[in-house]
């Protein structure tokens, strides 16, 4: 079968690989009908998340049809149409019972202290082959899959595999309350869904900060207020928009590959730039961008710094943008001095997703307008390259199977 395979930093290929088989009684095999490319996948290729093993199939978002189930899988049968959670969970440990399924004690083969296990990730996440393939093995299938109603299309469902739940989780982490002014850093697909989720959870105003005009236009289409950090200082702009108070809640939907401003009043000084360069070297020492391809973000702590500055005293920050374990810079002193609450982590997909499936099925929210690119899996490498270059208009890339 065809699959997108990681061979090294800056080296991914569409390979012919063996079809997966059942390895455990809790496994299922799913024929993939839709997958997608996520910003997290770019971290793996750029080298800003270390520990990838050559030969790993990439991807952690998929919808498909069950073709086989292990003897211990209850509730699913061959022929069922399913949504696959990006994170893997057993459904029986104490964390799963608390709804904290991203911290399942069992799913990660590295042990209970290893943290989140997800598809297509580095060795520390369990090194489970990903979902950008024609077929995939789903560990702990009874808790890692959801049945899909007939009135939720594959295109709607692919955004429920990771992005919509993660955006919703970000708004929860930030403690969004009725009437809040919420700032979302990042107008990529996660930021778009974080903004939509903040409105759904009661926000009175949502301000989205980014440096790319087509992404900001998509946020404006959601009735967000927008700030371009390349044309104005986002800290000053947000203070002006909030009568000098700051935001009640901030969602960081960017993470380690943040870009620092290159122009305008927020452009960094040479000294600040040197500090950012040092962060990049520490986080991604093996990165080797060529002609602008697979380039790590050049301001790893930029959004973390801005978030602490723009949130009001006693405010709340939710971090869903990915920061790898090699990241060690955070403005903790300023955060403490403002009595901030900072929460972060990987989405608890199994517990967050079901109400969102119901929301889409009921016609209360249609996420498909935010899919900007539709590509066959045979064109996946070119799609990765365009997405990595942050080309205008590229917000979310859906991958369809061969022949569809």
Secondary structure as UniProt FT lines:
FT   STRAND          2..8
FT   TURN            9..10
FT   STRAND          11..16
FT   TURN            25..26
FT   STRAND          28..37
FT   HELIX           39..46
FT   TURN            54..55
FT   STRAND          56..57
FT   STRAND          62..69
FT   TURN            71..72
FT   TURN            78..79
FT   STRAND          81..84
FT   HELIX           94..97
FT   TURN            98..99
FT   HELIX           101..103
FT   TURN            105..107
FT   TURN            109..110
FT   TURN            112..113
FT   STRAND          118..119
FT   HELIX           123..125
FT   STRAND          135..138
FT   TURN            139..140
FT   HELIX           141..144
FT   STRAND          145..147
FT   TURN            150..151
FT   HELIX           154..158
FT   TURN            159..162
FT   HELIX           163..173
FT   TURN            174..175
FT   TURN            178..179
FT   STRAND          181..185
FT   HELIX           189..200
FT   TURN            201..202
FT   STRAND          205..210
FT   HELIX           213..221
FT   TURN            222..223
FT   STRAND          225..228
FT   TURN            229..231
FT   HELIX           234..241
FT   TURN            242..244
FT   STRAND          247..252
FT   TURN            256..257
FT   TURN            265..266
FT   HELIX           270..283
FT   TURN            285..286
FT   TURN            291..292
FT   TURN            300..301
FT   HELIX           302..310
FT   STRAND          311..319
FT   TURN            325..326
FT   HELIX           332..337
FT   TURN            338..339
FT   STRAND          341..344
FT   HELIX           349..361
FT   TURN            362..363
FT   HELIX           367..370
FT   STRAND          373..376
FT   HELIX           377..379
FT   HELIX           380..388
FT   TURN            389..390
FT   TURN            392..393
FT   STRAND          397..400
FT   TURN            402..403
//
